[in-house]
Amino acid sequence: MTYTVYFDESGTHDGSPAVSVAGYVSTDDRWTAFGADWRCALDEFGLGYFHMTDFANRAGRYASWTEGERRDRFERLIAIINKHAMASVGTVIQRGLYERLVTGEARKRSGGLYGLAAVSCAMTIDKRLPTAPDRQVAYVFESGAPGHGQLQRILRDNMRDEAPDRIRIVSVGFENKRRLTPLQAADILAYELYKHLPRQLGLDSRPVRRTNLEQLAQIPHDWGVLDEAQLKQFAYVITIALQFGTGTWQTATNPTVHSTKRRSGLKS
């Protein structure tokens, strides 16, 4: 069976304290049904596509929406996601920790903050989906993010791993989220994790407040923040890979992220 995972990122702009990469996995037939429902909703809302940052900041077409319209329309979109997506994954990395612990060639080869967060998400998918010789995964990322060229190389290196007990990567693509509706769903999750997950996990001193994460957590999910020990391990694994001339992660000891279900009270 082939699964497709759609990822987007948030916080890659200059001065951002953290970067998040997050996305949804499902089968192609479920993604087709998702696209039909999503497109129908957007047509009713008078939108060509959904952009979470503009929605959150009441910009552009979203400026005229009443509070009731904002609530009802957003809840409808979340319900469509939860109906069709099988699960979600997401990783947040704090910029200060990354810049202190991942340096030199390891930073370049990881694809920067974005690339490392994306690889962490791919590793999570590798661990969470049932393993079988016929299980394959196609990865689709939003185009234009810094470090996407290096990320593409890393993932394609892993496509050469033909071990029968591994989930095989069959393709890696970078697309415009205005054209692909599942990337718009990933945009919502990446934004919410960037804004609120560090607070939920006690890594940000700002007060925790009610967020959309509670609705997004109604399907199986694996979200987390890489801590200092995990970033050190990533840097070590990348360095060893450089020494031995391989860019694959599947034969290395994989760092894991802190699960929000242990610390934030969100449903698993």
Solvent accessible surface area in square Angstrom, and as a share of the most:
residue,aa,sasa,rsa
1,M,114,0.51
2,T,51,0.30
3,Y,7,0.03
4,T,10,0.06
5,V,0,0.00
6,Y,26,0.10
7,F,1,0.00
8,D,1,0.01
9,E,27,0.12
10,S,20,0.13
11,G,5,0.04
12,T,41,0.24
13,H,107,0.48
14,D,144,0.75
15,G,76,0.73
16,S,2,0.01
17,P,90,0.56
18,A,6,0.05
19,V,2,0.01
20,S,0,0.00
21,V,0,0.00
22,A,0,0.00
23,G,0,0.00
24,Y,1,0.00
25,V,2,0.01
26,S,0,0.00
27,T,18,0.11
28,D,81,0.42
29,D,103,0.53
30,R,93,0.34
31,W,16,0.05
32,T,102,0.59
33,A,41,0.32
34,F,1,0.00
35,G,18,0.17
36,A,66,0.51
37,D,47,0.24
38,W,0,0.00
39,R,84,0.30
40,C,65,0.39
41,A,0,0.00
42,L,0,0.00
43,D,93,0.48
44,E,109,0.49
45,F,23,0.09
46,G,44,0.42
47,L,9,0.05
48,G,52,0.50
49,Y,59,0.22
50,F,1,0.00
51,H,47,0.21
52,M,3,0.01
53,T,57,0.33
54,D,46,0.24
55,F,11,0.05
56,A,30,0.23
57,N,97,0.50
58,R,117,0.43
59,A,38,0.29
60,G,65,0.63
61,R,166,0.61
62,Y,10,0.04
63,A,67,0.52
64,S,94,0.61
65,W,27,0.09
66,T,80,0.47
67,E,107,0.48
68,G,27,0.26
69,E,61,0.27
70,R,25,0.09
71,R,136,0.50
72,D,81,0.42
73,R,51,0.19
74,F,9,0.04
75,E,77,0.35
76,R,85,0.31
77,L,1,0.00
78,I,3,0.02
79,A,59,0.46
80,I,15,0.08
81,I,1,0.01
82,N,29,0.15
83,K,134,0.57
84,H,14,0.06
85,A,4,0.03
86,M,59,0.27
87,A,25,0.19
88,S,1,0.01
89,V,5,0.03
90,G,2,0.02
91,T,1,0.01
92,V,0,0.00
93,I,0,0.00
94,Q,47,0.21
95,R,56,0.20
96,G,51,0.50
97,L,35,0.18
98,Y,5,0.02
99,E,84,0.38
100,R,142,0.52
101,L,31,0.16
102,V,0,0.00
103,T,77,0.45
104,G,59,0.57
105,E,89,0.40
106,A,9,0.07
107,R,83,0.30
108,K,142,0.60
109,R,60,0.22
110,S,3,0.02
111,G,7,0.06
112,G,21,0.20
113,L,16,0.08
114,Y,7,0.02
115,G,0,0.00
116,L,3,0.01
117,A,0,0.00
118,A,0,0.00
119,V,11,0.06
120,S,4,0.03
121,C,1,0.01
122,A,0,0.00
123,M,4,0.02
124,T,8,0.05
125,I,3,0.02
126,D,9,0.05
127,K,80,0.34
128,R,149,0.55
129,L,17,0.08
130,P,78,0.49
131,T,80,0.47
132,A,26,0.20
133,P,89,0.56
134,D,90,0.46
135,R,56,0.20
136,Q,58,0.26
137,V,1,0.00
138,A,14,0.11
139,Y,4,0.01
140,V,22,0.12
141,F,1,0.00
142,E,23,0.10
143,S,41,0.27
144,G,62,0.59
145,A,4,0.03
146,P,83,0.52
147,G,29,0.28
148,H,70,0.31
149,G,44,0.42
150,Q,40,0.18
151,L,0,0.00
152,Q,45,0.20
153,R,84,0.31
154,I,15,0.08
155,L,0,0.00
156,R,116,0.42
157,D,14,0.07
158,N,2,0.01
159,M,57,0.25
160,R,167,0.61
161,D,27,0.14
162,E,106,0.48
163,A,36,0.28
164,P,89,0.56
165,D,97,0.50
166,R,78,0.28
167,I,6,0.03
168,R,62,0.23
169,I,8,0.04
170,V,55,0.32
171,S,50,0.32
172,V,11,0.06
173,G,21,0.20
174,F,37,0.15
175,E,66,0.30
176,N,51,0.26
177,K,33,0.14
178,R,148,0.54
179,R,169,0.62
180,L,55,0.27
181,T,20,0.12
182,P,10,0.06
183,L,0,0.00
184,Q,0,0.00
185,A,0,0.00
186,A,0,0.00
187,D,8,0.04
188,I,0,0.00
189,L,0,0.00
190,A,0,0.00
191,Y,27,0.10
192,E,4,0.02
193,L,0,0.00
194,Y,29,0.11
195,K,76,0.32
196,H,11,0.05
197,L,0,0.00
198,P,10,0.07
199,R,29,0.11
200,Q,28,0.13
201,L,3,0.02
202,G,60,0.57
203,L,67,0.33
204,D,36,0.19
205,S,120,0.77
206,R,125,0.46
207,P,108,0.68
208,V,88,0.51
209,R,139,0.51
210,R,195,0.71
211,T,16,0.09
212,N,38,0.20
213,L,0,0.00
214,E,70,0.31
215,Q,49,0.22
216,L,0,0.00
217,A,2,0.01
218,Q,113,0.50
219,I,16,0.08
220,P,81,0.51
221,H,22,0.10
222,D,15,0.08
223,W,1,0.00
224,G,0,0.00
225,V,0,0.00
226,L,0,0.00
227,D,37,0.19
228,E,65,0.29
229,A,70,0.54
230,Q,24,0.11
231,L,0,0.00
232,K,106,0.45
233,Q,62,0.27
234,F,8,0.03
235,A,16,0.12
236,Y,139,0.53
237,V,23,0.13
238,I,26,0.13
239,T,55,0.32
240,I,60,0.30
241,A,15,0.12
242,L,48,0.24
243,Q,127,0.56
244,F,156,0.65
245,G,70,0.67
246,T,49,0.29
247,G,14,0.14
248,T,26,0.15
249,W,13,0.04
250,Q,6,0.02
251,T,116,0.67
252,A,34,0.27
253,T,101,0.58
254,N,34,0.18
255,P,9,0.05
256,T,68,0.40
257,V,17,0.10
258,H,41,0.18
259,S,12,0.08
260,T,1,0.01
261,K,117,0.49
262,R,155,0.57
263,R,117,0.43
264,S,23,0.15
265,G,70,0.67
266,L,17,0.08
267,K,144,0.61
268,S,81,0.52
